[in-house]
Amino acid sequence: MRFLLVGDSMTIGRAGDFTWRFRMWQHLEATLGGGFAFVGPRTELYDTEAGAPLSYAYGAPSFPAGARAHLAGWGEGWLHMAPVIADAVTGTRADVLLVSLGLIDLGFYTDSAQTARNARAFIAAARAANPRIRIVLLPVIPNVRAESDAPFAAECERFNELLAKAVADLDEAASPLLLASRPTGYDIHTDTYDGTHPGPSGEHKLAAAFADAMHQAWGLGGPYTPHG
């Protein structure tokens, strides 16, 4: 089973991060026994000093180079990923997409309605590349801007409603869609290092949101248990 992890800065991570991708890899190693691969056209972390994805300094040396593949970018959202997902799915022969997008779109590029349209375009493009693709989607999770910017918080909530509607409208047996729950107990003051980007505890909670959704809906893997 080939997993393609798609996301923004919370998914690519910065130099020195473990990343939730590593936490998910640990979980799948423990529950699937190696019968999977992470695929994608990128492997880098974001280098904050260079302002570019140039780093390979992962926090866990045990994260194999071959498992670091992803499709994530600092400052990228549905707007950026919808046009490239078909080629990524075709090129990697991905079976499952784990997608965490939306915060960047709403914060800098598009309103909730346009962001939802871009999410639907992303799903359609992924299915055009693989009609049997499975997709797990994470809603926009708590973040520091939403604490002080009421209109932005309302846009996040509205987008999450529209994303849930898209999943309900577009789910089909041949290509199932899952809406993961917001990470249980996620606290931006303790689970992030700046109110947005996950620290180690936040990484575990993001991985758990995806892992538990797949286990509960598809019987894939097992309940999430932190490893390290």
N, C-alpha and C positions, 0 to 999 in steps of 0.2 A: 504494500500500500504506500503510495507516494503522496506526501503531504507538502503543500505549498503554503507557507505562512506569509500573509500579506498585511502590511500595516504602515504606520507612520513612525515618528520618533520613539514611541513607546515600544515598538517592535524591533526596529533596527538596533536600538541601544547606542550608548556612547562608549568610547574607549574605557576599558576597565570594568564594564558591566558584565554580569552573568547573562542577563536577558531572560525574558520569560520563554524564549525559544529553547534555551538550554534546559530550563525546568520542564518544559514539555517533552524534550528529548529524553530526559531522565525518566519521566513517567512512562513514556511509551516503551523504552528499553525494559522497564520493570514489568510492564503488563502485556506487551506484545511479543516479547522475547526476540527482538531484532527483526521481526517480519515487516519492516517499514523503512522508509527513507525520507529525509527532508530534501526537497528539491527547490530550485530557483536559480535565477540568473545572477544573483548577488551573494556575497559572503561577508562583506565588510561591516564594521561598526562605524559610527560617526565620530570623527575627530573634531572636538569642539574648538581646539586651537586653530586647526587648519580650515575649519568651516566646510568640511567635505567628508564624504564617506571613504576614508583612507586607512582606517585602523583595523588591525587584526588582533589587538590586545584584549582578548576575551578574559573575563575574570576567572574562568574555569579552564585550566589547561586540559582537563579531561574531556572537554567538549570537542569531539573529533572534527578535524577540518572538513571532512566529507559530510558532516551533519549541520554545518553552519549556513547552508544555502537558504535563501529567502527572497522575497520580493517586498522590501520595505525601504522607506526613505524618510529622512528627516525633513519635515515640512511638506510631505506628500499626503494626499487624501484620495477620496473617491474620484475627484476631478482628474487626478493624475493617473490613477490605476485603471480606470475604465478603458482608456484607449490602448493599454498595453497588456491587459490580462489575457486576451485570446492568444497572443503570441507566446506569452509565458506558459500558459497551459499546454499549448501545442509543443513547445520546445522541451518541456520537462515531463510531459505525459502525466501530469498531476491527476490524482484520483480524488483528493480531498483538499479544499481550501479552508484555512482558518484565517478569518479576516477581522482585523481591528482597525477601523477607519472612521472618520467623521469629525473628530475634534478640530483638526486642522482646517477642513472645509468650512465649518461653521465659524471658526475664529478668524479666517482670513479671506475666503474665496466666495462662498455661496451661502444662500439662506437654506432653511430646512427643506423647503419644497424642491429646490434645485438639487440639493445634496441627495435627496431621496430619488430623484430621477436619475442621477448619476449612479446610485447604487443599483437601480434596476437595470441600467445599461451595462454595468459591470457583470451582473448575473447573466444577462442575455449573451454577452460576449464570451463569458466562460463556458456557457452551455453550447455555444456555436462551435467552440474548440473541442469540447468533450461533452456530448449529450448526456453522459451518465455521471457527470461531476457531482460530488457532494460538497456542500458549502455550510460552514458554521460561521455565523455573524455575531460579533459582540456589539452591543449598543454603546453609545458614548457613555463613558463612566465618569464618576465625580472628578472634578478638577478645580484648581484654585480660582480660575477666572469666574466660574459659575457661582462662587461664593460671594463675590462682590459686584457682579454685573448681572442684574436681574433679567434684562432683555436677552442676554446671551444664554443664561440658564434656561429661559423659556424656549429658546430656539433648540437647545439640546434636547429638552423634553419633547418638543414637537417632532424633531427628527426621529427620536426613538419610537414615537408612536407611528410615524410613517414607515420606519424600517420594519416594525412588527407587522404592519399591514402588508408590506411588500412580501414578507416571508409567508404570510397567510395566503396571499393571492397567488404567489408563484410556486409554492411548494408542489412537488409532484413525485410520484413514486419512483420514476426512472432517475430523477435528479433531485434528491431531497435537500431541503433547506432547514437549518436549525437556527433559532435565535437563542444564543446563550444568555443566561441570566447575568445580571451585573455581579461582579465578584462579591461574594459573601463577606460582610464586615469590612469592606474596603474603606480605609480612612486616609485621606490625602495627607494628613499630618504625620502619620506614622508609616504609611505604605509607599510614600514617594519621597524623593530627595528635594523636590522643589514645588510640590503641590500638583504636579502633572506626571512626571516621569517616575516609573516604579523603581523602588529600591528592592532589596532581596525579598522582603515579605510581600511586597506588591507583585513582584514577578511570580511568586508562588500562587497568589490569588488569581492573577490573570490566566496562568496555565490551568489552574483548577476550574475556572469558568468554562474553558473549552473542553477539558478532559471530562468533566462531569456531564456536560451536555451530550457528548458523544456516547458516553457509557450509558446514560439513562435512556437516550432515544434509540441508539443503534446497537447497544450491547458491545460497544467497541472499547477495548482496554478494560479499565476498572475504575473504581472511585479514586480520586486524586489523593495521593499521600506524598507530602514533601520529602524529598531526598536531599539532605544536606542544606 
